[in-house]
Amino acid sequence: MDQTVLVTGGASGIGLAVAERVLNEGGRVAIVDREPESIARTRNHLDHAGDRVRFDTLDVTNEAEIERVVKAIDAAFGPLTGLVNSAGIAQDVPFFETTAAQFRKIYDVNVVGTFLVSKAAAIAMRGRRHGAIVNISSVSGLRGNLGRAAYGSSKGAVVTLTQVMAVELAPLGIRVNAVAPGPVETPMVAALHTSATREGWIGEVPMKRYSTPDEIAGTICHLLDDTRSSYVTGQIIAVDGGFTAGGLIGG
Ligand SMILES: NC(=O)c1ccc[n+]([C@@H]2O[C@H](COP(=O)([O-])OP(=O)(O)OC[C@H]3O[C@@H](n4cnc5c(N)ncnc54)[C@H](O)[C@@H]3O)[C@@H](O)[C@H]2O)c1
């Protein structure tokens, strides 16, 4: 893959799986994450990639830092051809217990963070009239899942943001799509899902299992790659073992 891709939240889970795929396919990756310890661990893990990988500590809610870091990456490591917005946070809270502070915190990372990094990357890409952005929504942004007033609606906002960006950036040669994963075995889910939650998901997913991070990364890389998806923009692809297709699915 002849790409230079910026991955937010790239030190863990789906973001890390994207970074590994792009590197395995011969591309270059700039990983940003807010956790310095995760970055240090990932740096060791990806040591074999040499100068095809770069690491920066960045919180996607920090507007001034985003502009500085994305510009620096584009100038010194780029030109950027792709962006994957994988940084995200989640919480399962019943509707009546959800506070405004929780709502704002989740929106700040999942929605405003996705917007700000996309804007900085698109400013770099627009002069070259070429680029692909992939956002991460969720099946919880497409369906009313229990306990997900804040998280689910933030991922619904990512759907609309993706569509608006696709429309406005198409004339600039930038494609924008999103994936909407079902349950994926990542550190986020390990912290969030109880055994009852797991049983619930397995019962509702026709394929009767969680996804691996690499299965999500495969679809993301398809959407990044012009040789495979040059006429695809504004789409939300559910990668969910059939969850959003289902109605009554049987035992
Ligand atoms: N795991 C799932 O089942 C699942 C399902 C649907 C959607 N998603 C979405 O996929 C994305 C990746 O999730 P994951 O499961 O890989 O989680 P994860 O926790 O393993 O990885 C997320 C990474 O984002 C980083 N991050 C969080 N807030 C940040 C911030 N403010 N600035 C920079 N980095 C930040 C974390 O440090 C972490 O390294 C998220 O947007 C999540 O909502 C996950």
The ligand as a Gaussian input file, in Angstrom:
#p B3LYP/6-31G(d) Opt

LIG

0 1
 N      -13.992000      -2.263000      20.692000
 C      -15.244000      -2.206000      20.237000
 O      -16.042000      -3.121000      20.445000
 C      -15.698000      -1.017000      19.438000
 C      -16.938000      -1.113000      18.792000
 C      -17.385000      -0.033000      18.044000
 C      -16.602000       1.105000      17.943000
 N      -15.404000       1.176000      18.586000
 C      -14.628000       2.413000      18.449000
 O      -13.368000       2.108000      17.900000
 C      -12.422000       3.083000      18.327000
 C      -11.206000       2.379000      18.906000
 O      -11.620000       1.664000      20.060000
 P      -10.799000       0.434000      20.665000
 O      -11.782000      -0.604000      21.033000
 O       -9.650000       0.111000      19.786000
 O      -10.339000       1.116000      22.042000
 P       -8.938000       1.166000      22.805000
 O       -9.248000       1.761000      24.126000
 O       -8.246000      -0.153000      22.744000
 O       -8.097000       2.194000      21.922000
 C       -8.448000       3.547000      21.882000
 C       -7.173000       4.383000      21.925000
 O       -7.584000       5.757000      21.862000
 C       -6.774000       6.492000      22.750000
 N       -7.474000       7.709000      23.157000
 C       -8.578000       7.833000      23.937000
 N       -8.866000       9.120000      24.118000
 C       -7.944000       9.837000      23.435000
 C       -7.712000      11.215000      23.244000
 N       -8.466000      12.143000      23.836000
 N       -6.674000      11.602000      22.460000
 C       -5.862000      10.672000      21.873000
 N       -6.022000       9.353000      22.041000
 C       -7.042000       8.934000      22.820000
 C       -6.535000       5.551000      23.942000
 O       -5.386000       5.955000      24.686000
 C       -6.368000       4.216000      23.231000
 O       -4.989000       3.966000      22.929000
 C      -13.155000       3.970000      19.332000
 O      -13.598000       5.137000      18.684000
 C      -14.325000       3.124000      19.745000
 O      -15.409000       3.909000      20.204000
 C      -14.925000       0.136000      19.331000

